[in-house]
Amino acid sequence: MSETVPENIAENQGPASLDNIVIILSRTTEPMNIGATCRAMKTMGLKHLRLISPLNPKGRTARALAHGSEDILDAALVVDDLMDAISDCTVVVGTTARMRQLRKKSHLEPAAAAEHIVDHSRGGKVGILFGTERSGLTNDEVDICRYLTSVDTAPEHGSLNLSQAVMLYGWEIRKAWNAALLLDQKDEIPASEAPNVRRPEMRVRHPHRNTKMPTQIELNNMYGHIATVMGEVGYSDAEKLKFMTYLRQLHMRAGIVNWETHIYHIFCRKILRRLGVPRFEGLDDAQED
């Protein structure tokens, strides 16, 4: 009989879930793209759509293109800013056709991105972020994405229609999800496959806390605490922005779990106390422990 995965390696990992995958469209200017996105999503079994400052998102044009998927359009969450759309997501994946300076060598192809998306869906919500039709994702939107992904298109006309892009990634996600279901259905997983069961950042343990991925609002809260301390010790706004950009990139590569964010909070809280300034208002009771 083959060796099975130790129980502690697989803890906190549920089944791969399409229900944990969220499509996010940022500042969509063409209502027809919203409707066509709904239809693409339903075809691939995706249910959850969030819209950041869209133009006429649920009007006649969007509804006509959403034929057969009006339920997704009706249930779509409309918000004003990025953090409202991603606050409960543990991971955000950004789709972009442009190579960014800091991460131009790290773009994933759609199939590889889909594997990450499905893997992370085991532990919480995953957001897939699509930028506005004319200019794509902003630099600020890119900065919060753990993974970036792009499609290899012909240079003569390299930009996909928004709903086409959603369909393409939806198809890759569905394939990755079906493959994950087959793996989950196995009674035993060989030890040689154990690294694929749990991501590296989730192979750490704390003697008193559960280990899970922080949500984007929890990460944003941590970075806000750090930025507050930096301001108190004399960093300029430009210096803070540069430092935070590099720190986010570090966490994107290495990963970070919930109790590791608490370490930053404890460190920052002690500095503010020593400086004699009021504590950071963003802390909740758990982070005060």
C-alpha positions as CSV (number, residue, x, y, z in Angstrom):
1,M,0.0,0.0,0.0
2,S,1.4,3.5,-0.9
3,E,2.3,6.0,1.8
4,T,-0.5,8.6,2.4
5,V,-0.1,12.3,3.1
6,P,0.4,13.1,6.8
7,E,-2.8,14.6,8.4
8,N,-1.0,17.8,9.3
9,I,0.0,18.5,5.7
10,A,-3.6,18.4,4.4
11,E,-5.3,20.3,7.3
12,N,-7.2,23.5,6.4
13,Q,-7.6,22.3,2.9
14,G,-11.1,21.8,1.5
15,P,-12.1,20.6,-1.9
16,A,-11.5,22.8,-4.9
17,S,-14.5,25.0,-5.3
18,L,-15.8,27.0,-8.3
19,D,-18.1,28.7,-5.7
20,N,-15.0,30.3,-4.2
21,I,-13.9,31.9,-7.5
22,V,-15.0,35.5,-8.2
23,I,-14.8,37.3,-11.5
24,I,-14.1,41.0,-11.0
25,L,-14.4,43.6,-13.8
26,S,-12.9,47.0,-13.1
27,R,-14.5,50.2,-14.5
28,T,-16.2,48.5,-17.5
29,T,-17.3,51.0,-20.1
30,E,-19.3,48.8,-22.4
31,P,-22.4,47.2,-20.9
32,M,-22.5,44.6,-23.6
33,N,-19.2,43.2,-22.2
34,I,-20.8,42.8,-18.8
35,G,-23.7,40.8,-20.2
36,A,-21.4,38.6,-22.4
37,T,-19.2,38.0,-19.4
38,C,-22.2,36.7,-17.5
39,R,-23.0,34.2,-20.3
40,A,-19.3,33.1,-20.4
41,M,-19.3,32.6,-16.7
42,K,-22.4,30.5,-16.6
43,T,-21.2,28.3,-19.4
44,M,-18.1,27.5,-17.4
45,G,-19.9,27.0,-14.0
46,L,-18.8,30.3,-12.4
47,K,-21.4,32.2,-10.4
48,H,-20.0,35.2,-8.7
49,L,-19.4,38.6,-10.5
50,R,-18.3,41.8,-8.9
51,L,-18.2,45.1,-10.8
52,I,-16.1,48.1,-9.8
53,S,-17.6,51.5,-11.0
54,P,-19.2,50.1,-14.2
55,L,-21.2,52.0,-16.7
56,N,-24.9,51.0,-16.8
57,P,-24.2,47.5,-15.6
58,K,-27.7,46.1,-15.4
59,G,-29.5,47.9,-18.2
60,R,-31.1,46.6,-21.4
61,T,-27.9,46.1,-23.3
62,A,-26.2,44.1,-20.6
63,R,-29.3,42.0,-20.1
64,A,-29.7,41.2,-23.8
65,L,-26.1,39.9,-24.0
66,A,-26.6,37.9,-20.7
67,H,-29.3,35.8,-22.3
68,G,-29.7,32.7,-20.2
69,S,-27.5,34.0,-17.5
70,E,-29.6,36.9,-16.1
71,D,-29.3,35.3,-12.6
72,I,-25.6,36.1,-12.6
73,L,-26.2,39.7,-13.8
74,D,-28.9,40.2,-11.2
75,A,-26.7,38.9,-8.4
76,A,-23.6,40.8,-9.4
77,L,-22.2,43.0,-6.7
78,V,-21.6,46.6,-7.8
79,V,-19.0,48.6,-5.7
80,D,-17.2,51.9,-5.9
81,D,-13.6,50.9,-5.3
82,L,-11.2,48.0,-5.6
83,M,-10.9,47.1,-1.9
84,D,-14.7,46.7,-1.6
85,A,-14.5,44.2,-4.4
86,I,-11.6,42.1,-3.1
87,S,-11.8,42.5,0.7
88,D,-12.8,38.9,1.4
89,C,-10.5,37.3,-1.1
90,T,-7.3,35.6,0.1
91,V,-5.7,35.9,-3.4
92,V,-6.2,38.2,-6.4
93,V,-5.0,37.2,-9.9
94,G,-4.6,40.0,-12.4
95,T,-5.1,39.6,-16.1
96,T,-3.0,42.0,-18.2
97,A,-1.5,42.2,-21.7
98,R,1.2,44.7,-20.6
99,M,4.6,43.7,-19.0
100,R,5.1,45.6,-15.8
101,Q,8.5,46.8,-14.8
102,L,8.9,44.9,-11.5
103,R,7.1,41.7,-12.7
104,K,7.6,41.6,-16.4
105,K,9.3,38.1,-16.2
106,S,6.7,36.6,-13.9
107,H,3.5,36.4,-16.0
108,L,1.7,33.1,-16.0
109,E,0.1,31.5,-19.0
110,P,-3.7,31.0,-18.5
111,A,-3.4,27.2,-17.8
112,A,-0.8,27.8,-15.0
113,A,-2.8,30.7,-13.6
114,A,-5.9,28.5,-13.5
115,E,-4.1,25.8,-11.5
116,H,-3.2,28.4,-8.9
117,I,-6.7,29.8,-8.8
118,V,-8.3,26.3,-8.3
119,D,-5.6,25.4,-5.7
120,H,-6.3,28.6,-3.7
121,S,-10.1,28.0,-4.0
122,R,-9.6,25.2,-1.5
123,G,-8.9,27.7,1.3
124,G,-11.0,30.8,0.5
125,K,-12.2,33.1,-2.1
126,V,-10.0,33.9,-5.1
127,G,-10.6,37.0,-7.2
128,I,-9.7,37.2,-11.0
129,L,-9.4,40.8,-11.9
130,F,-9.9,42.2,-15.4
131,G,-9.2,45.8,-16.2
132,T,-11.1,48.4,-18.2
133,E,-11.4,47.8,-21.9
134,R,-9.2,50.6,-23.2
135,S,-6.3,50.5,-20.8
136,G,-6.4,47.4,-18.7
137,L,-5.4,47.2,-15.0
138,T,-3.9,50.3,-13.3
139,N,-0.6,50.0,-11.5
140,D,-2.4,50.2,-8.2
141,E,-4.6,47.2,-9.2
142,V,-1.5,45.3,-10.4
143,D,0.2,45.9,-7.0
144,I,-2.4,44.0,-5.1
145,C,-2.3,40.9,-7.4
146,R,-0.4,37.9,-6.1
147,Y,-0.2,36.5,-9.6
148,L,-0.3,38.2,-13.0
149,T,-1.3,36.3,-16.2
150,S,-1.4,37.1,-19.9
151,V,-2.5,35.4,-23.1
152,D,0.0,34.8,-25.9
153,T,-1.7,36.6,-28.7
154,A,-0.6,37.8,-32.2
155,P,1.4,41.0,-32.0
156,E,-0.6,42.5,-34.8
157,H,-3.7,42.6,-32.6
158,G,-2.8,41.5,-29.1
159,S,-5.8,42.6,-27.1
160,L,-8.7,40.2,-26.4
161,N,-12.3,41.4,-26.0
162,L,-13.1,41.5,-22.3
163,S,-15.8,38.8,-22.4
164,Q,-13.5,36.6,-24.6
165,A,-10.8,36.9,-22.0
166,V,-13.3,35.8,-19.3
167,M,-14.4,32.8,-21.4
168,L,-10.8,31.8,-22.1
169,Y,-9.8,31.9,-18.4
170,G,-13.1,30.3,-17.4
171,W,-12.4,27.4,-19.7
172,E,-8.9,26.9,-18.2
173,I,-10.3,27.1,-14.7
174,R,-12.9,24.5,-15.4
175,K,-10.2,22.2,-16.8
176,A,-8.1,22.7,-13.7
177,W,-11.1,22.2,-11.5
178,N,-12.0,18.9,-13.1
179,A,-8.4,17.7,-12.7
180,A,-8.5,18.7,-9.1
181,L,-11.7,16.7,-8.5
182,L,-10.1,13.6,-9.9
183,L,-7.2,14.0,-7.5
184,D,-9.5,14.6,-4.6
185,Q,-11.4,11.4,-5.4
186,K,-8.3,9.3,-4.9
187,D,-8.4,7.3,-1.6
188,E,-4.7,7.7,-1.2
189,I,-2.2,10.2,-2.5
190,P,1.4,9.1,-2.8
191,A,3.9,10.9,-0.7
192,S,5.7,12.0,-3.8
193,E,2.6,14.1,-4.6
194,A,2.3,15.7,-1.2
195,P,3.9,19.0,-2.1
196,N,1.0,19.6,-4.6
197,V,-1.6,19.1,-1.8
198,R,-0.5,22.1,0.3
199,R,1.2,25.3,-0.8
200,P,4.6,26.1,0.8
201,E,3.3,29.0,2.9
202,M,0.7,26.8,4.4
203,R,3.3,24.2,5.6
204,V,4.1,26.4,8.7
205,R,2.5,25.9,12.1
206,H,1.9,28.1,15.1
207,P,1.6,26.5,18.6
208,H,-1.5,28.6,19.5
209,R,-3.1,29.8,16.2
210,N,-4.7,28.2,13.2
211,T,-2.8,28.8,10.0
212,K,-4.8,30.3,7.1
213,M,-4.5,32.8,4.3
214,P,-5.2,36.4,5.2
215,T,-7.9,38.2,3.3
216,Q,-7.1,41.3,1.2
217,I,-8.7,43.6,3.8
218,E,-6.4,42.0,6.5
219,L,-3.4,42.5,4.3
220,N,-4.4,46.1,3.6
221,N,-4.8,46.7,7.3
222,M,-1.3,45.4,8.0
223,Y,0.3,47.6,5.3
224,G,-1.6,50.6,6.7
225,H,-0.2,49.9,10.1
226,I,3.3,49.7,8.7
227,A,2.8,52.9,6.7
228,T,1.6,54.7,9.8
229,V,4.8,53.8,11.7
230,M,6.9,54.8,8.7
231,G,5.3,58.2,8.7
232,E,5.9,58.7,12.4
233,V,9.6,58.0,12.0
234,G,10.1,60.4,9.2
235,Y,9.5,58.6,5.9
236,S,8.2,60.8,3.1
237,D,5.1,59.7,1.1
238,A,7.3,58.8,-1.9
239,E,9.6,56.7,0.3
240,K,6.6,54.9,1.9
241,L,5.1,54.1,-1.5
242,K,8.4,52.7,-2.8
243,F,9.0,50.6,0.4
244,M,5.4,49.3,0.4
245,T,5.6,48.3,-3.3
246,Y,8.7,46.2,-2.7
247,L,7.3,44.7,0.5
248,R,4.1,43.6,-1.3
249,Q,6.2,42.0,-4.0
250,L,8.1,40.1,-1.4
251,H,4.9,38.8,0.1
252,M,3.5,37.9,-3.3
253,R,6.6,35.7,-4.0
254,A,7.0,34.1,-0.6
255,G,3.4,34.1,0.6
256,I,2.2,35.1,4.1
257,V,-0.3,33.6,6.5
258,N,-2.6,35.1,9.1
259,W,-0.4,34.9,12.2
260,E,2.6,36.3,10.3
261,T,0.6,39.4,9.7
262,H,0.1,39.6,13.5
263,I,3.9,39.7,13.9
264,Y,4.0,42.9,11.9
265,H,1.1,44.4,14.0
266,I,2.9,43.6,17.2
267,F,6.1,45.1,15.9
268,C,4.4,48.3,14.7
269,R,2.3,48.6,17.9
270,K,5.4,48.6,20.1
271,I,7.1,51.3,18.0
272,L,4.0,53.5,18.3
273,R,3.9,53.0,22.0
274,R,7.5,53.9,22.4
275,L,7.0,57.0,20.3
276,G,4.0,58.0,22.5
277,V,1.5,58.3,19.6
278,P,-2.0,56.9,19.5
279,R,-2.4,53.3,18.4
280,F,-3.3,52.4,14.8
281,E,-7.1,52.6,14.5
282,G,-7.3,49.7,12.1
283,L,-6.5,47.0,14.7
284,D,-9.3,44.5,15.7
285,D,-9.4,42.5,19.0
286,A,-7.7,39.5,17.5
287,Q,-4.7,41.6,16.4
288,E,-4.5,43.2,19.8
289,D,-3.7,39.8,21.4
